[in-house]
Amino acid sequence: MTDWLHGPLAARHGDRVRAVVRLLLIAAGLLLLARFAIWSFTTPKALLAAVPEVQHFELRELSPSDKHATRFDGPLLQSQARLALPAFVRTDSDLALHQVRFQIDLAPYLSAKDFDAPAPSDAQAPPMHRPTKSLIMTQAINGADVYLNGVWLDGLTQSSRHARFMWFRPMVAELPRHLLRPDGPNIVTVEINSWEPYFTISPIRIGPTSQVAYVAEAIDFICRQLADASRWFCLLAGLFMIGVWLANREDTAFGLLGAASLTWALIYTLSLWIYLPSDWRPYWFWAFYLCAGAFNVLLIQFVMRYIDRPVRRRPLIAIVVFSAIAATVWPFLGTVVEWDLDKFWIWSLMPFQLWALVHLARHAWRTRNVHAVLLLGAVILAGALILHDYNVLTQLVRWPAHDDDPNLVRLLGAPMYLTHLALPPLLIVMARVHLAKFRLSVEHVREANRILAEALRRREMELALSYSRQSELERREAGQDERERIYSELHDGIGSRLVTTIFSLREGRLDRDQIEHSLLDVLQGVRDLVSETDSTEHRDIQDIVFDYCVGLDGLLSAPDFQVEYDIESGHECVLLGDRSRHLMQVLEESVANTLKYARSTRLAIGLHQIDGCLVLTVSDDGDAAGHGTGAVRPSFGTSTGRGQAHMRERARQLGGDYRFERGPEGARTLLRLPLIGEGPAARPALTRDGAAS
């Protein structure tokens, strides 16, 4: 977890200094605000007088088994003529309902202007007849009933044999003028019932009604309303942190703190539960001890996980055992040891809490991390508030009431519970930690986006360069393919015609018109090669080959060289696309090879349909392969050796089979084309009798 706490936001010394300065400025502002609030409650004279002691204090037991028990039906357990305030009174039994009663003499707190003739109706009384003085109990934990000269004034519902009430709020009782006796005595009687094994009697003050009401609202805001707000804040923050942990299971610290926050919200829900049937009280205590122990375990684990030092198995078992003592013992001995659990159980947990606190302090000192320092302060504050409430419960240190400089701080020094203020600061610190983590994550995302954008830009440049190179390569390949095609067309078509024409000229068999016609035919072939005009032949292949053979016979036939041809008729077929041209180029190249390389006196051309195939044959009676060293006729130049390859390629494109055979009786070229397409494209290659096959 500290990896992202020790990142750029916390590692830089300047950032730490600025954060500490901001923290100090905020603390100074809060101190000034607090001093202003304190000054607002400070008066030049002691307007709220503290009651230093009460008279005629009595403690009685009200047995729940007696259905007819009233306020003072039980036995008297304690009696004191005077009791200093604030007071903590221990009862002698944990199983019974108890009641305390005491009196306050108002003579020292009243003046002549506080007495007046009573008005016919308080609702219609003019301002001068309204009460000028009021009494405030800074925290009526168990409720109370207040009487003035035997007349009930006000109160908060108290515990009875069938119910338990806990208020944790101040109680104000106005002192009506018409009940005050100018000649005295004026006695206020207070009665308090409780199921607890002790009574906490908070400070009592008497002063002007307006001031008392103002102070009561302030105390109620701190004790009750802030407790409610803290409970809901812890509930929502706990749910949020649990959500953070569920989204990222590596953030175990957030999961632990979220569980601790939910447990804390449950603790204060139980603490602020006003009404509870008396039969449910044992279950309430068990649930409270269970939640308190669970909170201790979760909080210690959170602190240790935060500093990347998870609690090992044995210490964790010890922490769980001591935290579960109260919840384990209560179902069996709770009513007997309730007071001992309340007083001593917390001390058994202190060593573990101090152990975690020391580790956190060492971590904060070692890392100089702002968040660790803030968390240390929040944990120390929580511990101080817990000890404060423990002192409220046990009254180990008593804070006497003061009449000098009575202000809000003095009033808050009364024994009231403030532990509800412990966890929110810690949650706020962790919220700051989470925001810092989120900010660091955002910076990481931005940096990753920048790196990704740069990588993408480079990749785009590489792709553009690769595309340019690929395009250039494709253009070169396309040019090479085009050159190969032109060469093939020139070699197999036009070249073959030129060979035939040259052969005829050398033999002296052509007149001027024949030479001109032959050259024009060659020129037209060149034009067809370089133009985009559709040169597809639509005549049947038999007619095309026949016309070629007739022309060839006229050019080459002589006493020493004969041209023979056998073209089968009756099954005319038209070759689709450029197939006629490819077949004729194979034929022309075969004839040219015969004229150039064979010492033959006969050239035979045949075109037949055999077993569903079109068979073209070109044969001669030459024997140049194995006899003699020179040709019969002058040489036509050096062979490139590519004629046979071109003819095989054309045969493959036609979906046929090309073979060249050479023997003692001459050479033979065979081209076999199926009438139904069998080539690589697996499509019909020929039409038969004018119909597509």
QUIHUBEL-V542626 format. One record per pair of residues at least 6 apart in sequence whose C-alpha atoms are under 6 Angstrom apart, sorted by sequence separation. I is the first residue (numbers start at 1). J is the second residue. D is the distance in whole Angstrom. If there is no record, write none. Layout:
i=I j=J d=D
i=I j=J d=D
//
This chain:
i=119 j=125 d=5
i=146 j=152 d=6
i=147 j=153 d=5
i=159 j=165 d=5
i=245 j=251 d=5
i=304 j=310 d=5
i=557 j=563 d=6
i=608 j=614 d=6
i=651 j=657 d=6
i=661 j=667 d=6
i=677 j=683 d=5
i=687 j=693 d=5
i=146 j=153 d=6
i=158 j=165 d=6
i=608 j=615 d=5
i=651 j=658 d=6
i=661 j=668 d=5
i=677 j=684 d=4
i=146 j=154 d=6
i=364 j=372 d=5
i=607 j=615 d=6
i=660 j=668 d=6
i=676 j=684 d=5
i=677 j=685 d=4
i=146 j=155 d=6
i=245 j=254 d=6
i=364 j=373 d=5
i=607 j=616 d=5
i=660 j=669 d=5
i=676 j=685 d=6
i=684 j=693 d=6
i=145 j=155 d=4
i=245 j=255 d=5
i=553 j=563 d=5
i=606 j=616 d=6
i=648 j=658 d=6
i=659 j=669 d=6
i=144 j=155 d=5
i=606 j=617 d=5
i=659 j=670 d=5
i=675 j=686 d=5
i=62 j=74 d=5
i=144 j=156 d=5
i=605 j=617 d=6
i=658 j=670 d=6
i=61 j=74 d=5
i=143 j=156 d=5
i=241 j=254 d=5
i=242 j=255 d=5
i=605 j=618 d=5
i=658 j=671 d=5
i=60 j=74 d=6
i=61 j=75 d=6
i=143 j=157 d=6
i=604 j=618 d=6
i=657 j=671 d=6
i=60 j=75 d=6
i=143 j=158 d=5
i=604 j=619 d=5
i=657 j=672 d=5
i=60 j=76 d=4
i=242 j=258 d=5
i=603 j=619 d=6
i=656 j=672 d=5
i=59 j=76 d=6
i=60 j=77 d=5
i=241 j=258 d=5
i=603 j=620 d=5
i=656 j=673 d=4
i=676 j=693 d=6
i=59 j=77 d=5
i=602 j=620 d=5
i=59 j=78 d=5
i=154 j=173 d=6
i=602 j=621 d=6
i=58 j=78 d=6
i=238 j=258 d=4
i=58 j=79 d=5
i=600 j=621 d=5
i=57 j=79 d=6
i=600 j=622 d=4
i=57 j=80 d=5
i=238 j=261 d=5
i=392 j=415 d=5
i=599 j=622 d=5
i=655 j=678 d=5
i=56 j=80 d=6
i=142 j=166 d=5
i=238 j=262 d=5
i=598 j=622 d=5
i=655 j=679 d=4
i=56 j=81 d=5
i=141 j=166 d=6
i=599 j=624 d=6
i=55 j=81 d=5
i=141 j=167 d=5
i=598 j=624 d=6
i=55 j=82 d=5
i=141 j=168 d=4
i=234 j=261 d=5
i=235 j=262 d=5
i=54 j=82 d=6
i=389 j=417 d=5
i=494 j=522 d=6
i=54 j=83 d=5
i=139 j=168 d=6
i=140 j=169 d=6
i=53 j=83 d=5
i=139 j=169 d=5
i=140 j=170 d=5
i=235 j=265 d=6
i=293 j=323 d=4
i=53 j=84 d=4
i=139 j=170 d=4
i=140 j=171 d=6
i=234 j=265 d=6
i=293 j=324 d=6
i=52 j=84 d=6
i=53 j=85 d=5
i=138 j=170 d=5
i=263 j=295 d=6
i=540 j=572 d=6
i=599 j=631 d=6
i=52 j=85 d=6
i=63 j=96 d=6
i=137 j=170 d=6
i=386 j=419 d=6
i=540 j=573 d=5
i=541 j=574 d=6
i=599 j=632 d=5
i=137 j=171 d=5
i=159 j=193 d=6
i=231 j=265 d=5
i=385 j=419 d=5
i=540 j=574 d=4
i=62 j=97 d=5
i=136 j=171 d=6
i=158 j=193 d=6
i=159 j=194 d=6
i=260 j=295 d=5
i=62 j=98 d=5
i=136 j=172 d=4
i=61 j=98 d=4
i=135 j=172 d=6
i=289 j=326 d=6
i=290 j=327 d=5
i=60 j=98 d=6
i=135 j=173 d=5
i=149 j=187 d=5
i=260 j=298 d=6
i=289 j=327 d=5
i=60 j=99 d=5
i=134 j=173 d=6
i=148 j=187 d=6
i=563 j=602 d=6
i=565 j=604 d=5
i=567 j=606 d=6
i=59 j=99 d=6
i=134 j=174 d=4
i=148 j=188 d=5
i=382 j=422 d=4
i=561 j=601 d=4
i=562 j=602 d=5
i=563 j=603 d=5
i=564 j=604 d=5
i=565 j=605 d=4
i=566 j=606 d=5
i=567 j=607 d=5
i=568 j=608 d=5
i=59 j=100 d=4
i=134 j=175 d=5
i=147 j=188 d=6
i=286 j=327 d=5
i=536 j=577 d=6
i=560 j=601 d=6
i=561 j=602 d=5
i=563 j=604 d=6
i=565 j=606 d=6
i=58 j=100 d=6
i=133 j=175 d=6
i=147 j=189 d=5
i=256 j=298 d=6
i=536 j=578 d=6
i=58 j=101 d=5
i=146 j=189 d=6
i=623 j=666 d=5
i=57 j=101 d=6
i=131 j=175 d=6
i=146 j=190 d=5
i=621 j=665 d=6
i=622 j=666 d=4
i=57 j=102 d=4
i=131 j=176 d=5
i=145 j=190 d=6
i=257 j=302 d=6
i=621 j=666 d=4
i=56 j=102 d=5
i=131 j=177 d=6
i=145 j=191 d=5
i=170 j=216 d=6
i=256 j=302 d=5
i=620 j=666 d=5
i=55 j=102 d=6
i=144 j=191 d=6
i=378 j=425 d=6
i=620 j=667 d=6
i=55 j=103 d=5
i=144 j=192 d=5
i=378 j=426 d=5
i=619 j=667 d=6
i=54 j=103 d=6
i=253 j=302 d=5
i=619 j=668 d=4
i=54 j=104 d=5
i=618 j=668 d=6
i=169 j=220 d=6
i=504 j=555 d=6
i=618 j=669 d=5
i=253 j=305 d=6
i=617 j=669 d=6
i=253 j=306 d=6
i=617 j=670 d=5
i=616 j=670 d=6
i=616 j=671 d=5
i=615 j=671 d=6
i=615 j=672 d=5
i=614 j=672 d=6
i=614 j=673 d=5
i=118 j=178 d=4
i=613 j=673 d=5
i=116 j=177 d=6
i=117 j=178 d=6
i=586 j=647 d=6
i=613 j=674 d=4
i=115 j=177 d=5
i=613 j=675 d=5
i=139 j=202 d=6
i=612 j=675 d=6
i=137 j=204 d=5
i=136 j=204 d=6
i=136 j=205 d=5
i=135 j=205 d=6
i=135 j=206 d=5
i=134 j=206 d=6
i=134 j=207 d=6
i=133 j=207 d=5
i=133 j=208 d=5
i=134 j=209 d=5
i=132 j=208 d=6
i=133 j=209 d=5
i=132 j=209 d=6
i=106 j=186 d=6
i=105 j=187 d=5
i=104 j=187 d=6
i=104 j=188 d=5
i=103 j=188 d=5
i=103 j=189 d=4
i=102 j=189 d=6
i=102 j=190 d=6
i=101 j=190 d=6
i=101 j=191 d=5
i=100 j=191 d=6
i=100 j=192 d=5
i=493 j=585 d=5
i=496 j=588 d=6
i=99 j=192 d=5
i=492 j=585 d=5
i=496 j=589 d=5
i=99 j=193 d=4
i=98 j=193 d=6
i=98 j=194 d=5
i=496 j=592 d=5
i=64 j=161 d=5
i=97 j=194 d=6
i=492 j=589 d=5
i=97 j=195 d=5
i=94 j=197 d=5
i=91 j=197 d=5
i=91 j=198 d=5
i=167 j=274 d=6
i=90 j=198 d=4
i=166 j=274 d=5
i=89 j=198 d=5
i=165 j=274 d=5
i=89 j=199 d=5
i=165 j=275 d=5
i=576 j=686 d=6
i=88 j=199 d=6
i=164 j=275 d=6
i=575 j=686 d=5
i=88 j=200 d=5
i=164 j=276 d=5
i=163 j=276 d=6
i=574 j=687 d=5
i=87 j=201 d=5
i=163 j=277 d=4
i=164 j=278 d=6
i=573 j=687 d=5
i=86 j=201 d=6
i=162 j=277 d=6
i=163 j=278 d=5
i=573 j=688 d=4
i=86 j=202 d=5
i=162 j=278 d=5
i=573 j=689 d=5
i=86 j=203 d=5
i=572 j=689 d=5
i=573 j=690 d=6
i=85 j=203 d=6
i=51 j=204 d=6
i=51 j=205 d=6
i=50 j=205 d=4
i=49 j=205 d=5
i=48 j=205 d=6
i=49 j=206 d=5
i=48 j=206 d=6
i=48 j=207 d=4
i=47 j=207 d=6
i=227 j=420 d=5
i=202 j=415 d=6
i=94 j=335 d=6
i=50 j=403 d=6
i=49 j=403 d=6
i=42 j=407 d=5
i=41 j=407 d=5
i=41 j=408 d=6
i=38 j=408 d=6
//
